[in-house]
Amino acid sequence: MKTTISFSALLFICISLSSFAQNDSIKKERYTAHNKGKFTIAWGGNREKYTDSDIHFMGDDYNFMVQSADAHDKPKGWHVDYITPGRMTIPQTNFKLGYFFTDKYSVSIGVDHMKYVMTQNQTANVTGVINLPADQSGSYYNGGYANTPVDMSQNGAQEGGFEEGTTQEGIPAFLMFEHTDGLNYVYTEIARQDDISHWFGIKNTDKFQVNINEGFGIGVLYPKTNTTLLGKERYDQFHVSGYGTSIKAGLNFTIFKYFTIEGVLKGGYINMPNIRTSKSSADSASQEFFFAETIISFGGIFRI
């Protein structure tokens, strides 16, 4: 009887110790400890800066370059449009869907919906030739240009009461040029993410985790270019216009295992050799420039 009791007690102790060891292992194996196999999704907003660029315009009756054109973004600010279905592309937004194929490395696809507006209130040098038919209003600008300063203002509607798209004197504006719906950078990206919570003394990373990430992307530009050129009819259609590359670095905060907030600094190069500027396929423009982008996004990380 004593032997039976001793054996039973020993068996109970062994099972208990094994159970405790398993529970301890489970406690140590937090959800945030490994990323492999997880999906991520993020939605947010951005601001941009652009370098000056030379914009080359070509058509049957003109071939000229606007040199060192200044441009800026078109911020919406904090607005309900960011979360309103049907209006989400009115602000400058970012969407990204990713997958961790290792604990540290992920691949993602995304769209940076930026907005590019050539500054209207500027004087830029123009080089080239314009020779439109005399019955077209833009023939006002016919002639040869060699680093010739041209006023790009389009202020008639505001100051002179003339039709929008004209100068204060009522003649057609030389150029209005925007990628405002938008400068769409559709990319794929490889990124690395590292947990740096321990730098701040954070141990329970299932409640709050701090990550640093960096990545490289490449993609195509699919802008909706809004152009009024030399009095021609306004044109505003989506078109694959070129390509871009980018690098990024940022901080990612994971809250209660599944929710993320991310702040990113992103920079890149854009080359668009085939921009549509009118209904005629003979009319086109090209430009290249660098951009800098700040992004704040909200999202989640999960397994399916």
Solvent accessible surface area in square Angstrom, and as a share of the most:
residue,aa,sasa,rsa
1,M,180,0.80
2,K,170,0.72
3,T,109,0.64
4,T,86,0.50
5,I,102,0.52
6,S,69,0.44
7,F,132,0.55
8,S,59,0.38
9,A,49,0.38
10,L,107,0.53
11,L,91,0.45
12,F,144,0.60
13,I,89,0.45
14,C,69,0.41
15,I,105,0.53
16,S,26,0.17
17,L,111,0.55
18,S,56,0.36
19,S,49,0.31
20,F,136,0.57
21,A,63,0.49
22,Q,114,0.51
23,N,69,0.35
24,D,66,0.34
25,S,67,0.43
26,I,121,0.62
27,K,142,0.60
28,K,148,0.63
29,E,97,0.44
30,R,93,0.34
31,Y,48,0.18
32,T,9,0.05
33,A,53,0.41
34,H,82,0.37
35,N,20,0.10
36,K,127,0.54
37,G,24,0.23
38,K,2,0.01
39,F,62,0.26
40,T,31,0.18
41,I,73,0.37
42,A,17,0.13
43,W,67,0.23
44,G,6,0.06
45,G,17,0.17
46,N,9,0.05
47,R,120,0.44
48,E,5,0.02
49,K,148,0.63
50,Y,25,0.10
51,T,63,0.37
52,D,79,0.41
53,S,5,0.03
54,D,67,0.34
55,I,0,0.00
56,H,49,0.22
57,F,0,0.00
58,M,56,0.25
59,G,21,0.20
60,D,121,0.63
61,D,54,0.28
62,Y,6,0.02
63,N,74,0.38
64,F,2,0.01
65,M,62,0.28
66,V,0,0.00
67,Q,51,0.23
68,S,68,0.44
69,A,0,0.00
70,D,61,0.32
71,A,9,0.07
72,H,84,0.38
73,D,8,0.04
74,K,110,0.47
75,P,65,0.41
76,K,73,0.31
77,G,42,0.41
78,W,228,0.80
79,H,80,0.36
80,V,97,0.56
81,D,3,0.01
82,Y,41,0.15
83,I,124,0.63
84,T,39,0.23
85,P,114,0.72
86,G,84,0.81
87,R,107,0.39
88,M,64,0.29
89,T,76,0.44
90,I,69,0.35
91,P,0,0.00
92,Q,2,0.01
93,T,3,0.02
94,N,11,0.05
95,F,73,0.31
96,K,38,0.16
97,L,69,0.35
98,G,5,0.05
99,Y,79,0.30
100,F,8,0.03
101,F,86,0.36
102,T,52,0.30
103,D,53,0.27
104,K,83,0.35
105,Y,84,0.32
106,S,16,0.10
107,V,59,0.34
108,S,9,0.06
109,I,104,0.53
110,G,4,0.04
111,V,52,0.30
112,D,1,0.00
113,H,11,0.05
114,M,0,0.00
115,K,11,0.05
116,Y,0,0.00
117,V,15,0.09
118,M,0,0.00
119,T,28,0.17
120,Q,42,0.19
121,N,131,0.67
122,Q,29,0.13
123,T,86,0.50
124,A,6,0.05
125,N,63,0.32
126,V,0,0.00
127,T,54,0.31
128,G,24,0.23
129,V,77,0.44
130,I,2,0.01
131,N,105,0.54
132,L,4,0.02
133,P,58,0.37
134,A,99,0.77
135,D,132,0.68
136,Q,69,0.31
137,S,67,0.43
138,G,0,0.00
139,S,25,0.16
140,Y,137,0.52
141,Y,25,0.10
142,N,59,0.30
143,G,33,0.31
144,G,68,0.66
145,Y,30,0.11
146,A,82,0.64
147,N,91,0.47
148,T,49,0.29
149,P,90,0.56
150,V,13,0.08
151,D,85,0.44
152,M,0,0.00
153,S,15,0.10
154,Q,33,0.14
155,N,39,0.20
156,G,0,0.00
157,A,41,0.32
158,Q,134,0.60
159,E,110,0.49
160,G,35,0.34
161,G,71,0.68
162,F,89,0.37
163,E,136,0.61
164,E,131,0.59
165,G,15,0.14
166,T,19,0.11
167,T,18,0.11
168,Q,82,0.36
169,E,127,0.57
170,G,30,0.29
171,I,46,0.23
172,P,20,0.13
173,A,2,0.01
174,F,0,0.00
175,L,0,0.00
176,M,20,0.09
177,F,0,0.00
178,E,30,0.14
179,H,0,0.00
180,T,17,0.10
181,D,50,0.26
182,G,0,0.00
183,L,0,0.00
184,N,13,0.07
185,Y,0,0.00
186,V,59,0.34
187,Y,15,0.06
188,T,60,0.35
189,E,4,0.02
190,I,85,0.43
191,A,11,0.09
192,R,79,0.29
193,Q,21,0.09
194,D,29,0.15
195,D,59,0.30
196,I,11,0.06
197,S,1,0.01
198,H,125,0.56
199,W,162,0.57
200,F,126,0.53
201,G,59,0.57
202,I,44,0.22
203,K,177,0.75
204,N,53,0.27
205,T,19,0.11
206,D,26,0.14
207,K,118,0.50
208,F,76,0.32
209,Q,10,0.05
210,V,7,0.04
211,N,2,0.01
212,I,62,0.31
213,N,5,0.03
214,E,68,0.31
215,G,14,0.13
216,F,109,0.45
217,G,1,0.01
218,I,89,0.45
219,G,13,0.13
220,V,69,0.39
221,L,0,0.00
222,Y,88,0.34
223,P,1,0.01
224,K,45,0.19
225,T,4,0.02
226,N,20,0.10
227,T,0,0.00
228,T,21,0.12
229,L,2,0.01
230,L,1,0.01
231,G,34,0.33
232,K,51,0.21
233,E,121,0.54
234,R,129,0.47
235,Y,23,0.09
236,D,31,0.16
237,Q,101,0.45
238,F,89,0.37
239,H,50,0.22
240,V,84,0.48
241,S,3,0.02
242,G,15,0.14
243,Y,100,0.38
244,G,0,0.00
245,T,38,0.22
246,S,4,0.03
247,I,116,0.59
248,K,18,0.08
249,A,53,0.41
250,G,12,0.12
251,L,75,0.37
252,N,12,0.06
253,F,62,0.26
254,T,5,0.03
255,I,49,0.25
256,F,128,0.53
257,K,61,0.26
258,Y,92,0.35
259,F,127,0.53
260,T,15,0.09
261,I,61,0.31
262,E,18,0.08
263,G,31,0.30
264,V,11,0.06
265,L,121,0.60
266,K,10,0.04
267,G,22,0.21
268,G,14,0.13
269,Y,51,0.20
270,I,0,0.00
271,N,31,0.16
272,M,0,0.00
273,P,79,0.50
274,N,69,0.36
275,I,0,0.00
276,R,51,0.19
277,T,2,0.01
278,S,8,0.05
279,K,141,0.60
280,S,54,0.35
281,S,98,0.63
282,A,47,0.36
283,D,8,0.04
284,S,22,0.14
285,A,0,0.00
286,S,24,0.16
287,Q,7,0.03
288,E,90,0.41
289,F,4,0.02
290,F,122,0.51
291,F,8,0.03
292,A,53,0.41
293,E,2,0.01
294,T,69,0.40
295,I,15,0.08
296,I,93,0.47
297,S,7,0.05
298,F,108,0.45
299,G,24,0.23
300,G,11,0.11
301,I,10,0.05
302,F,71,0.30
303,R,113,0.41
304,I,174,0.88
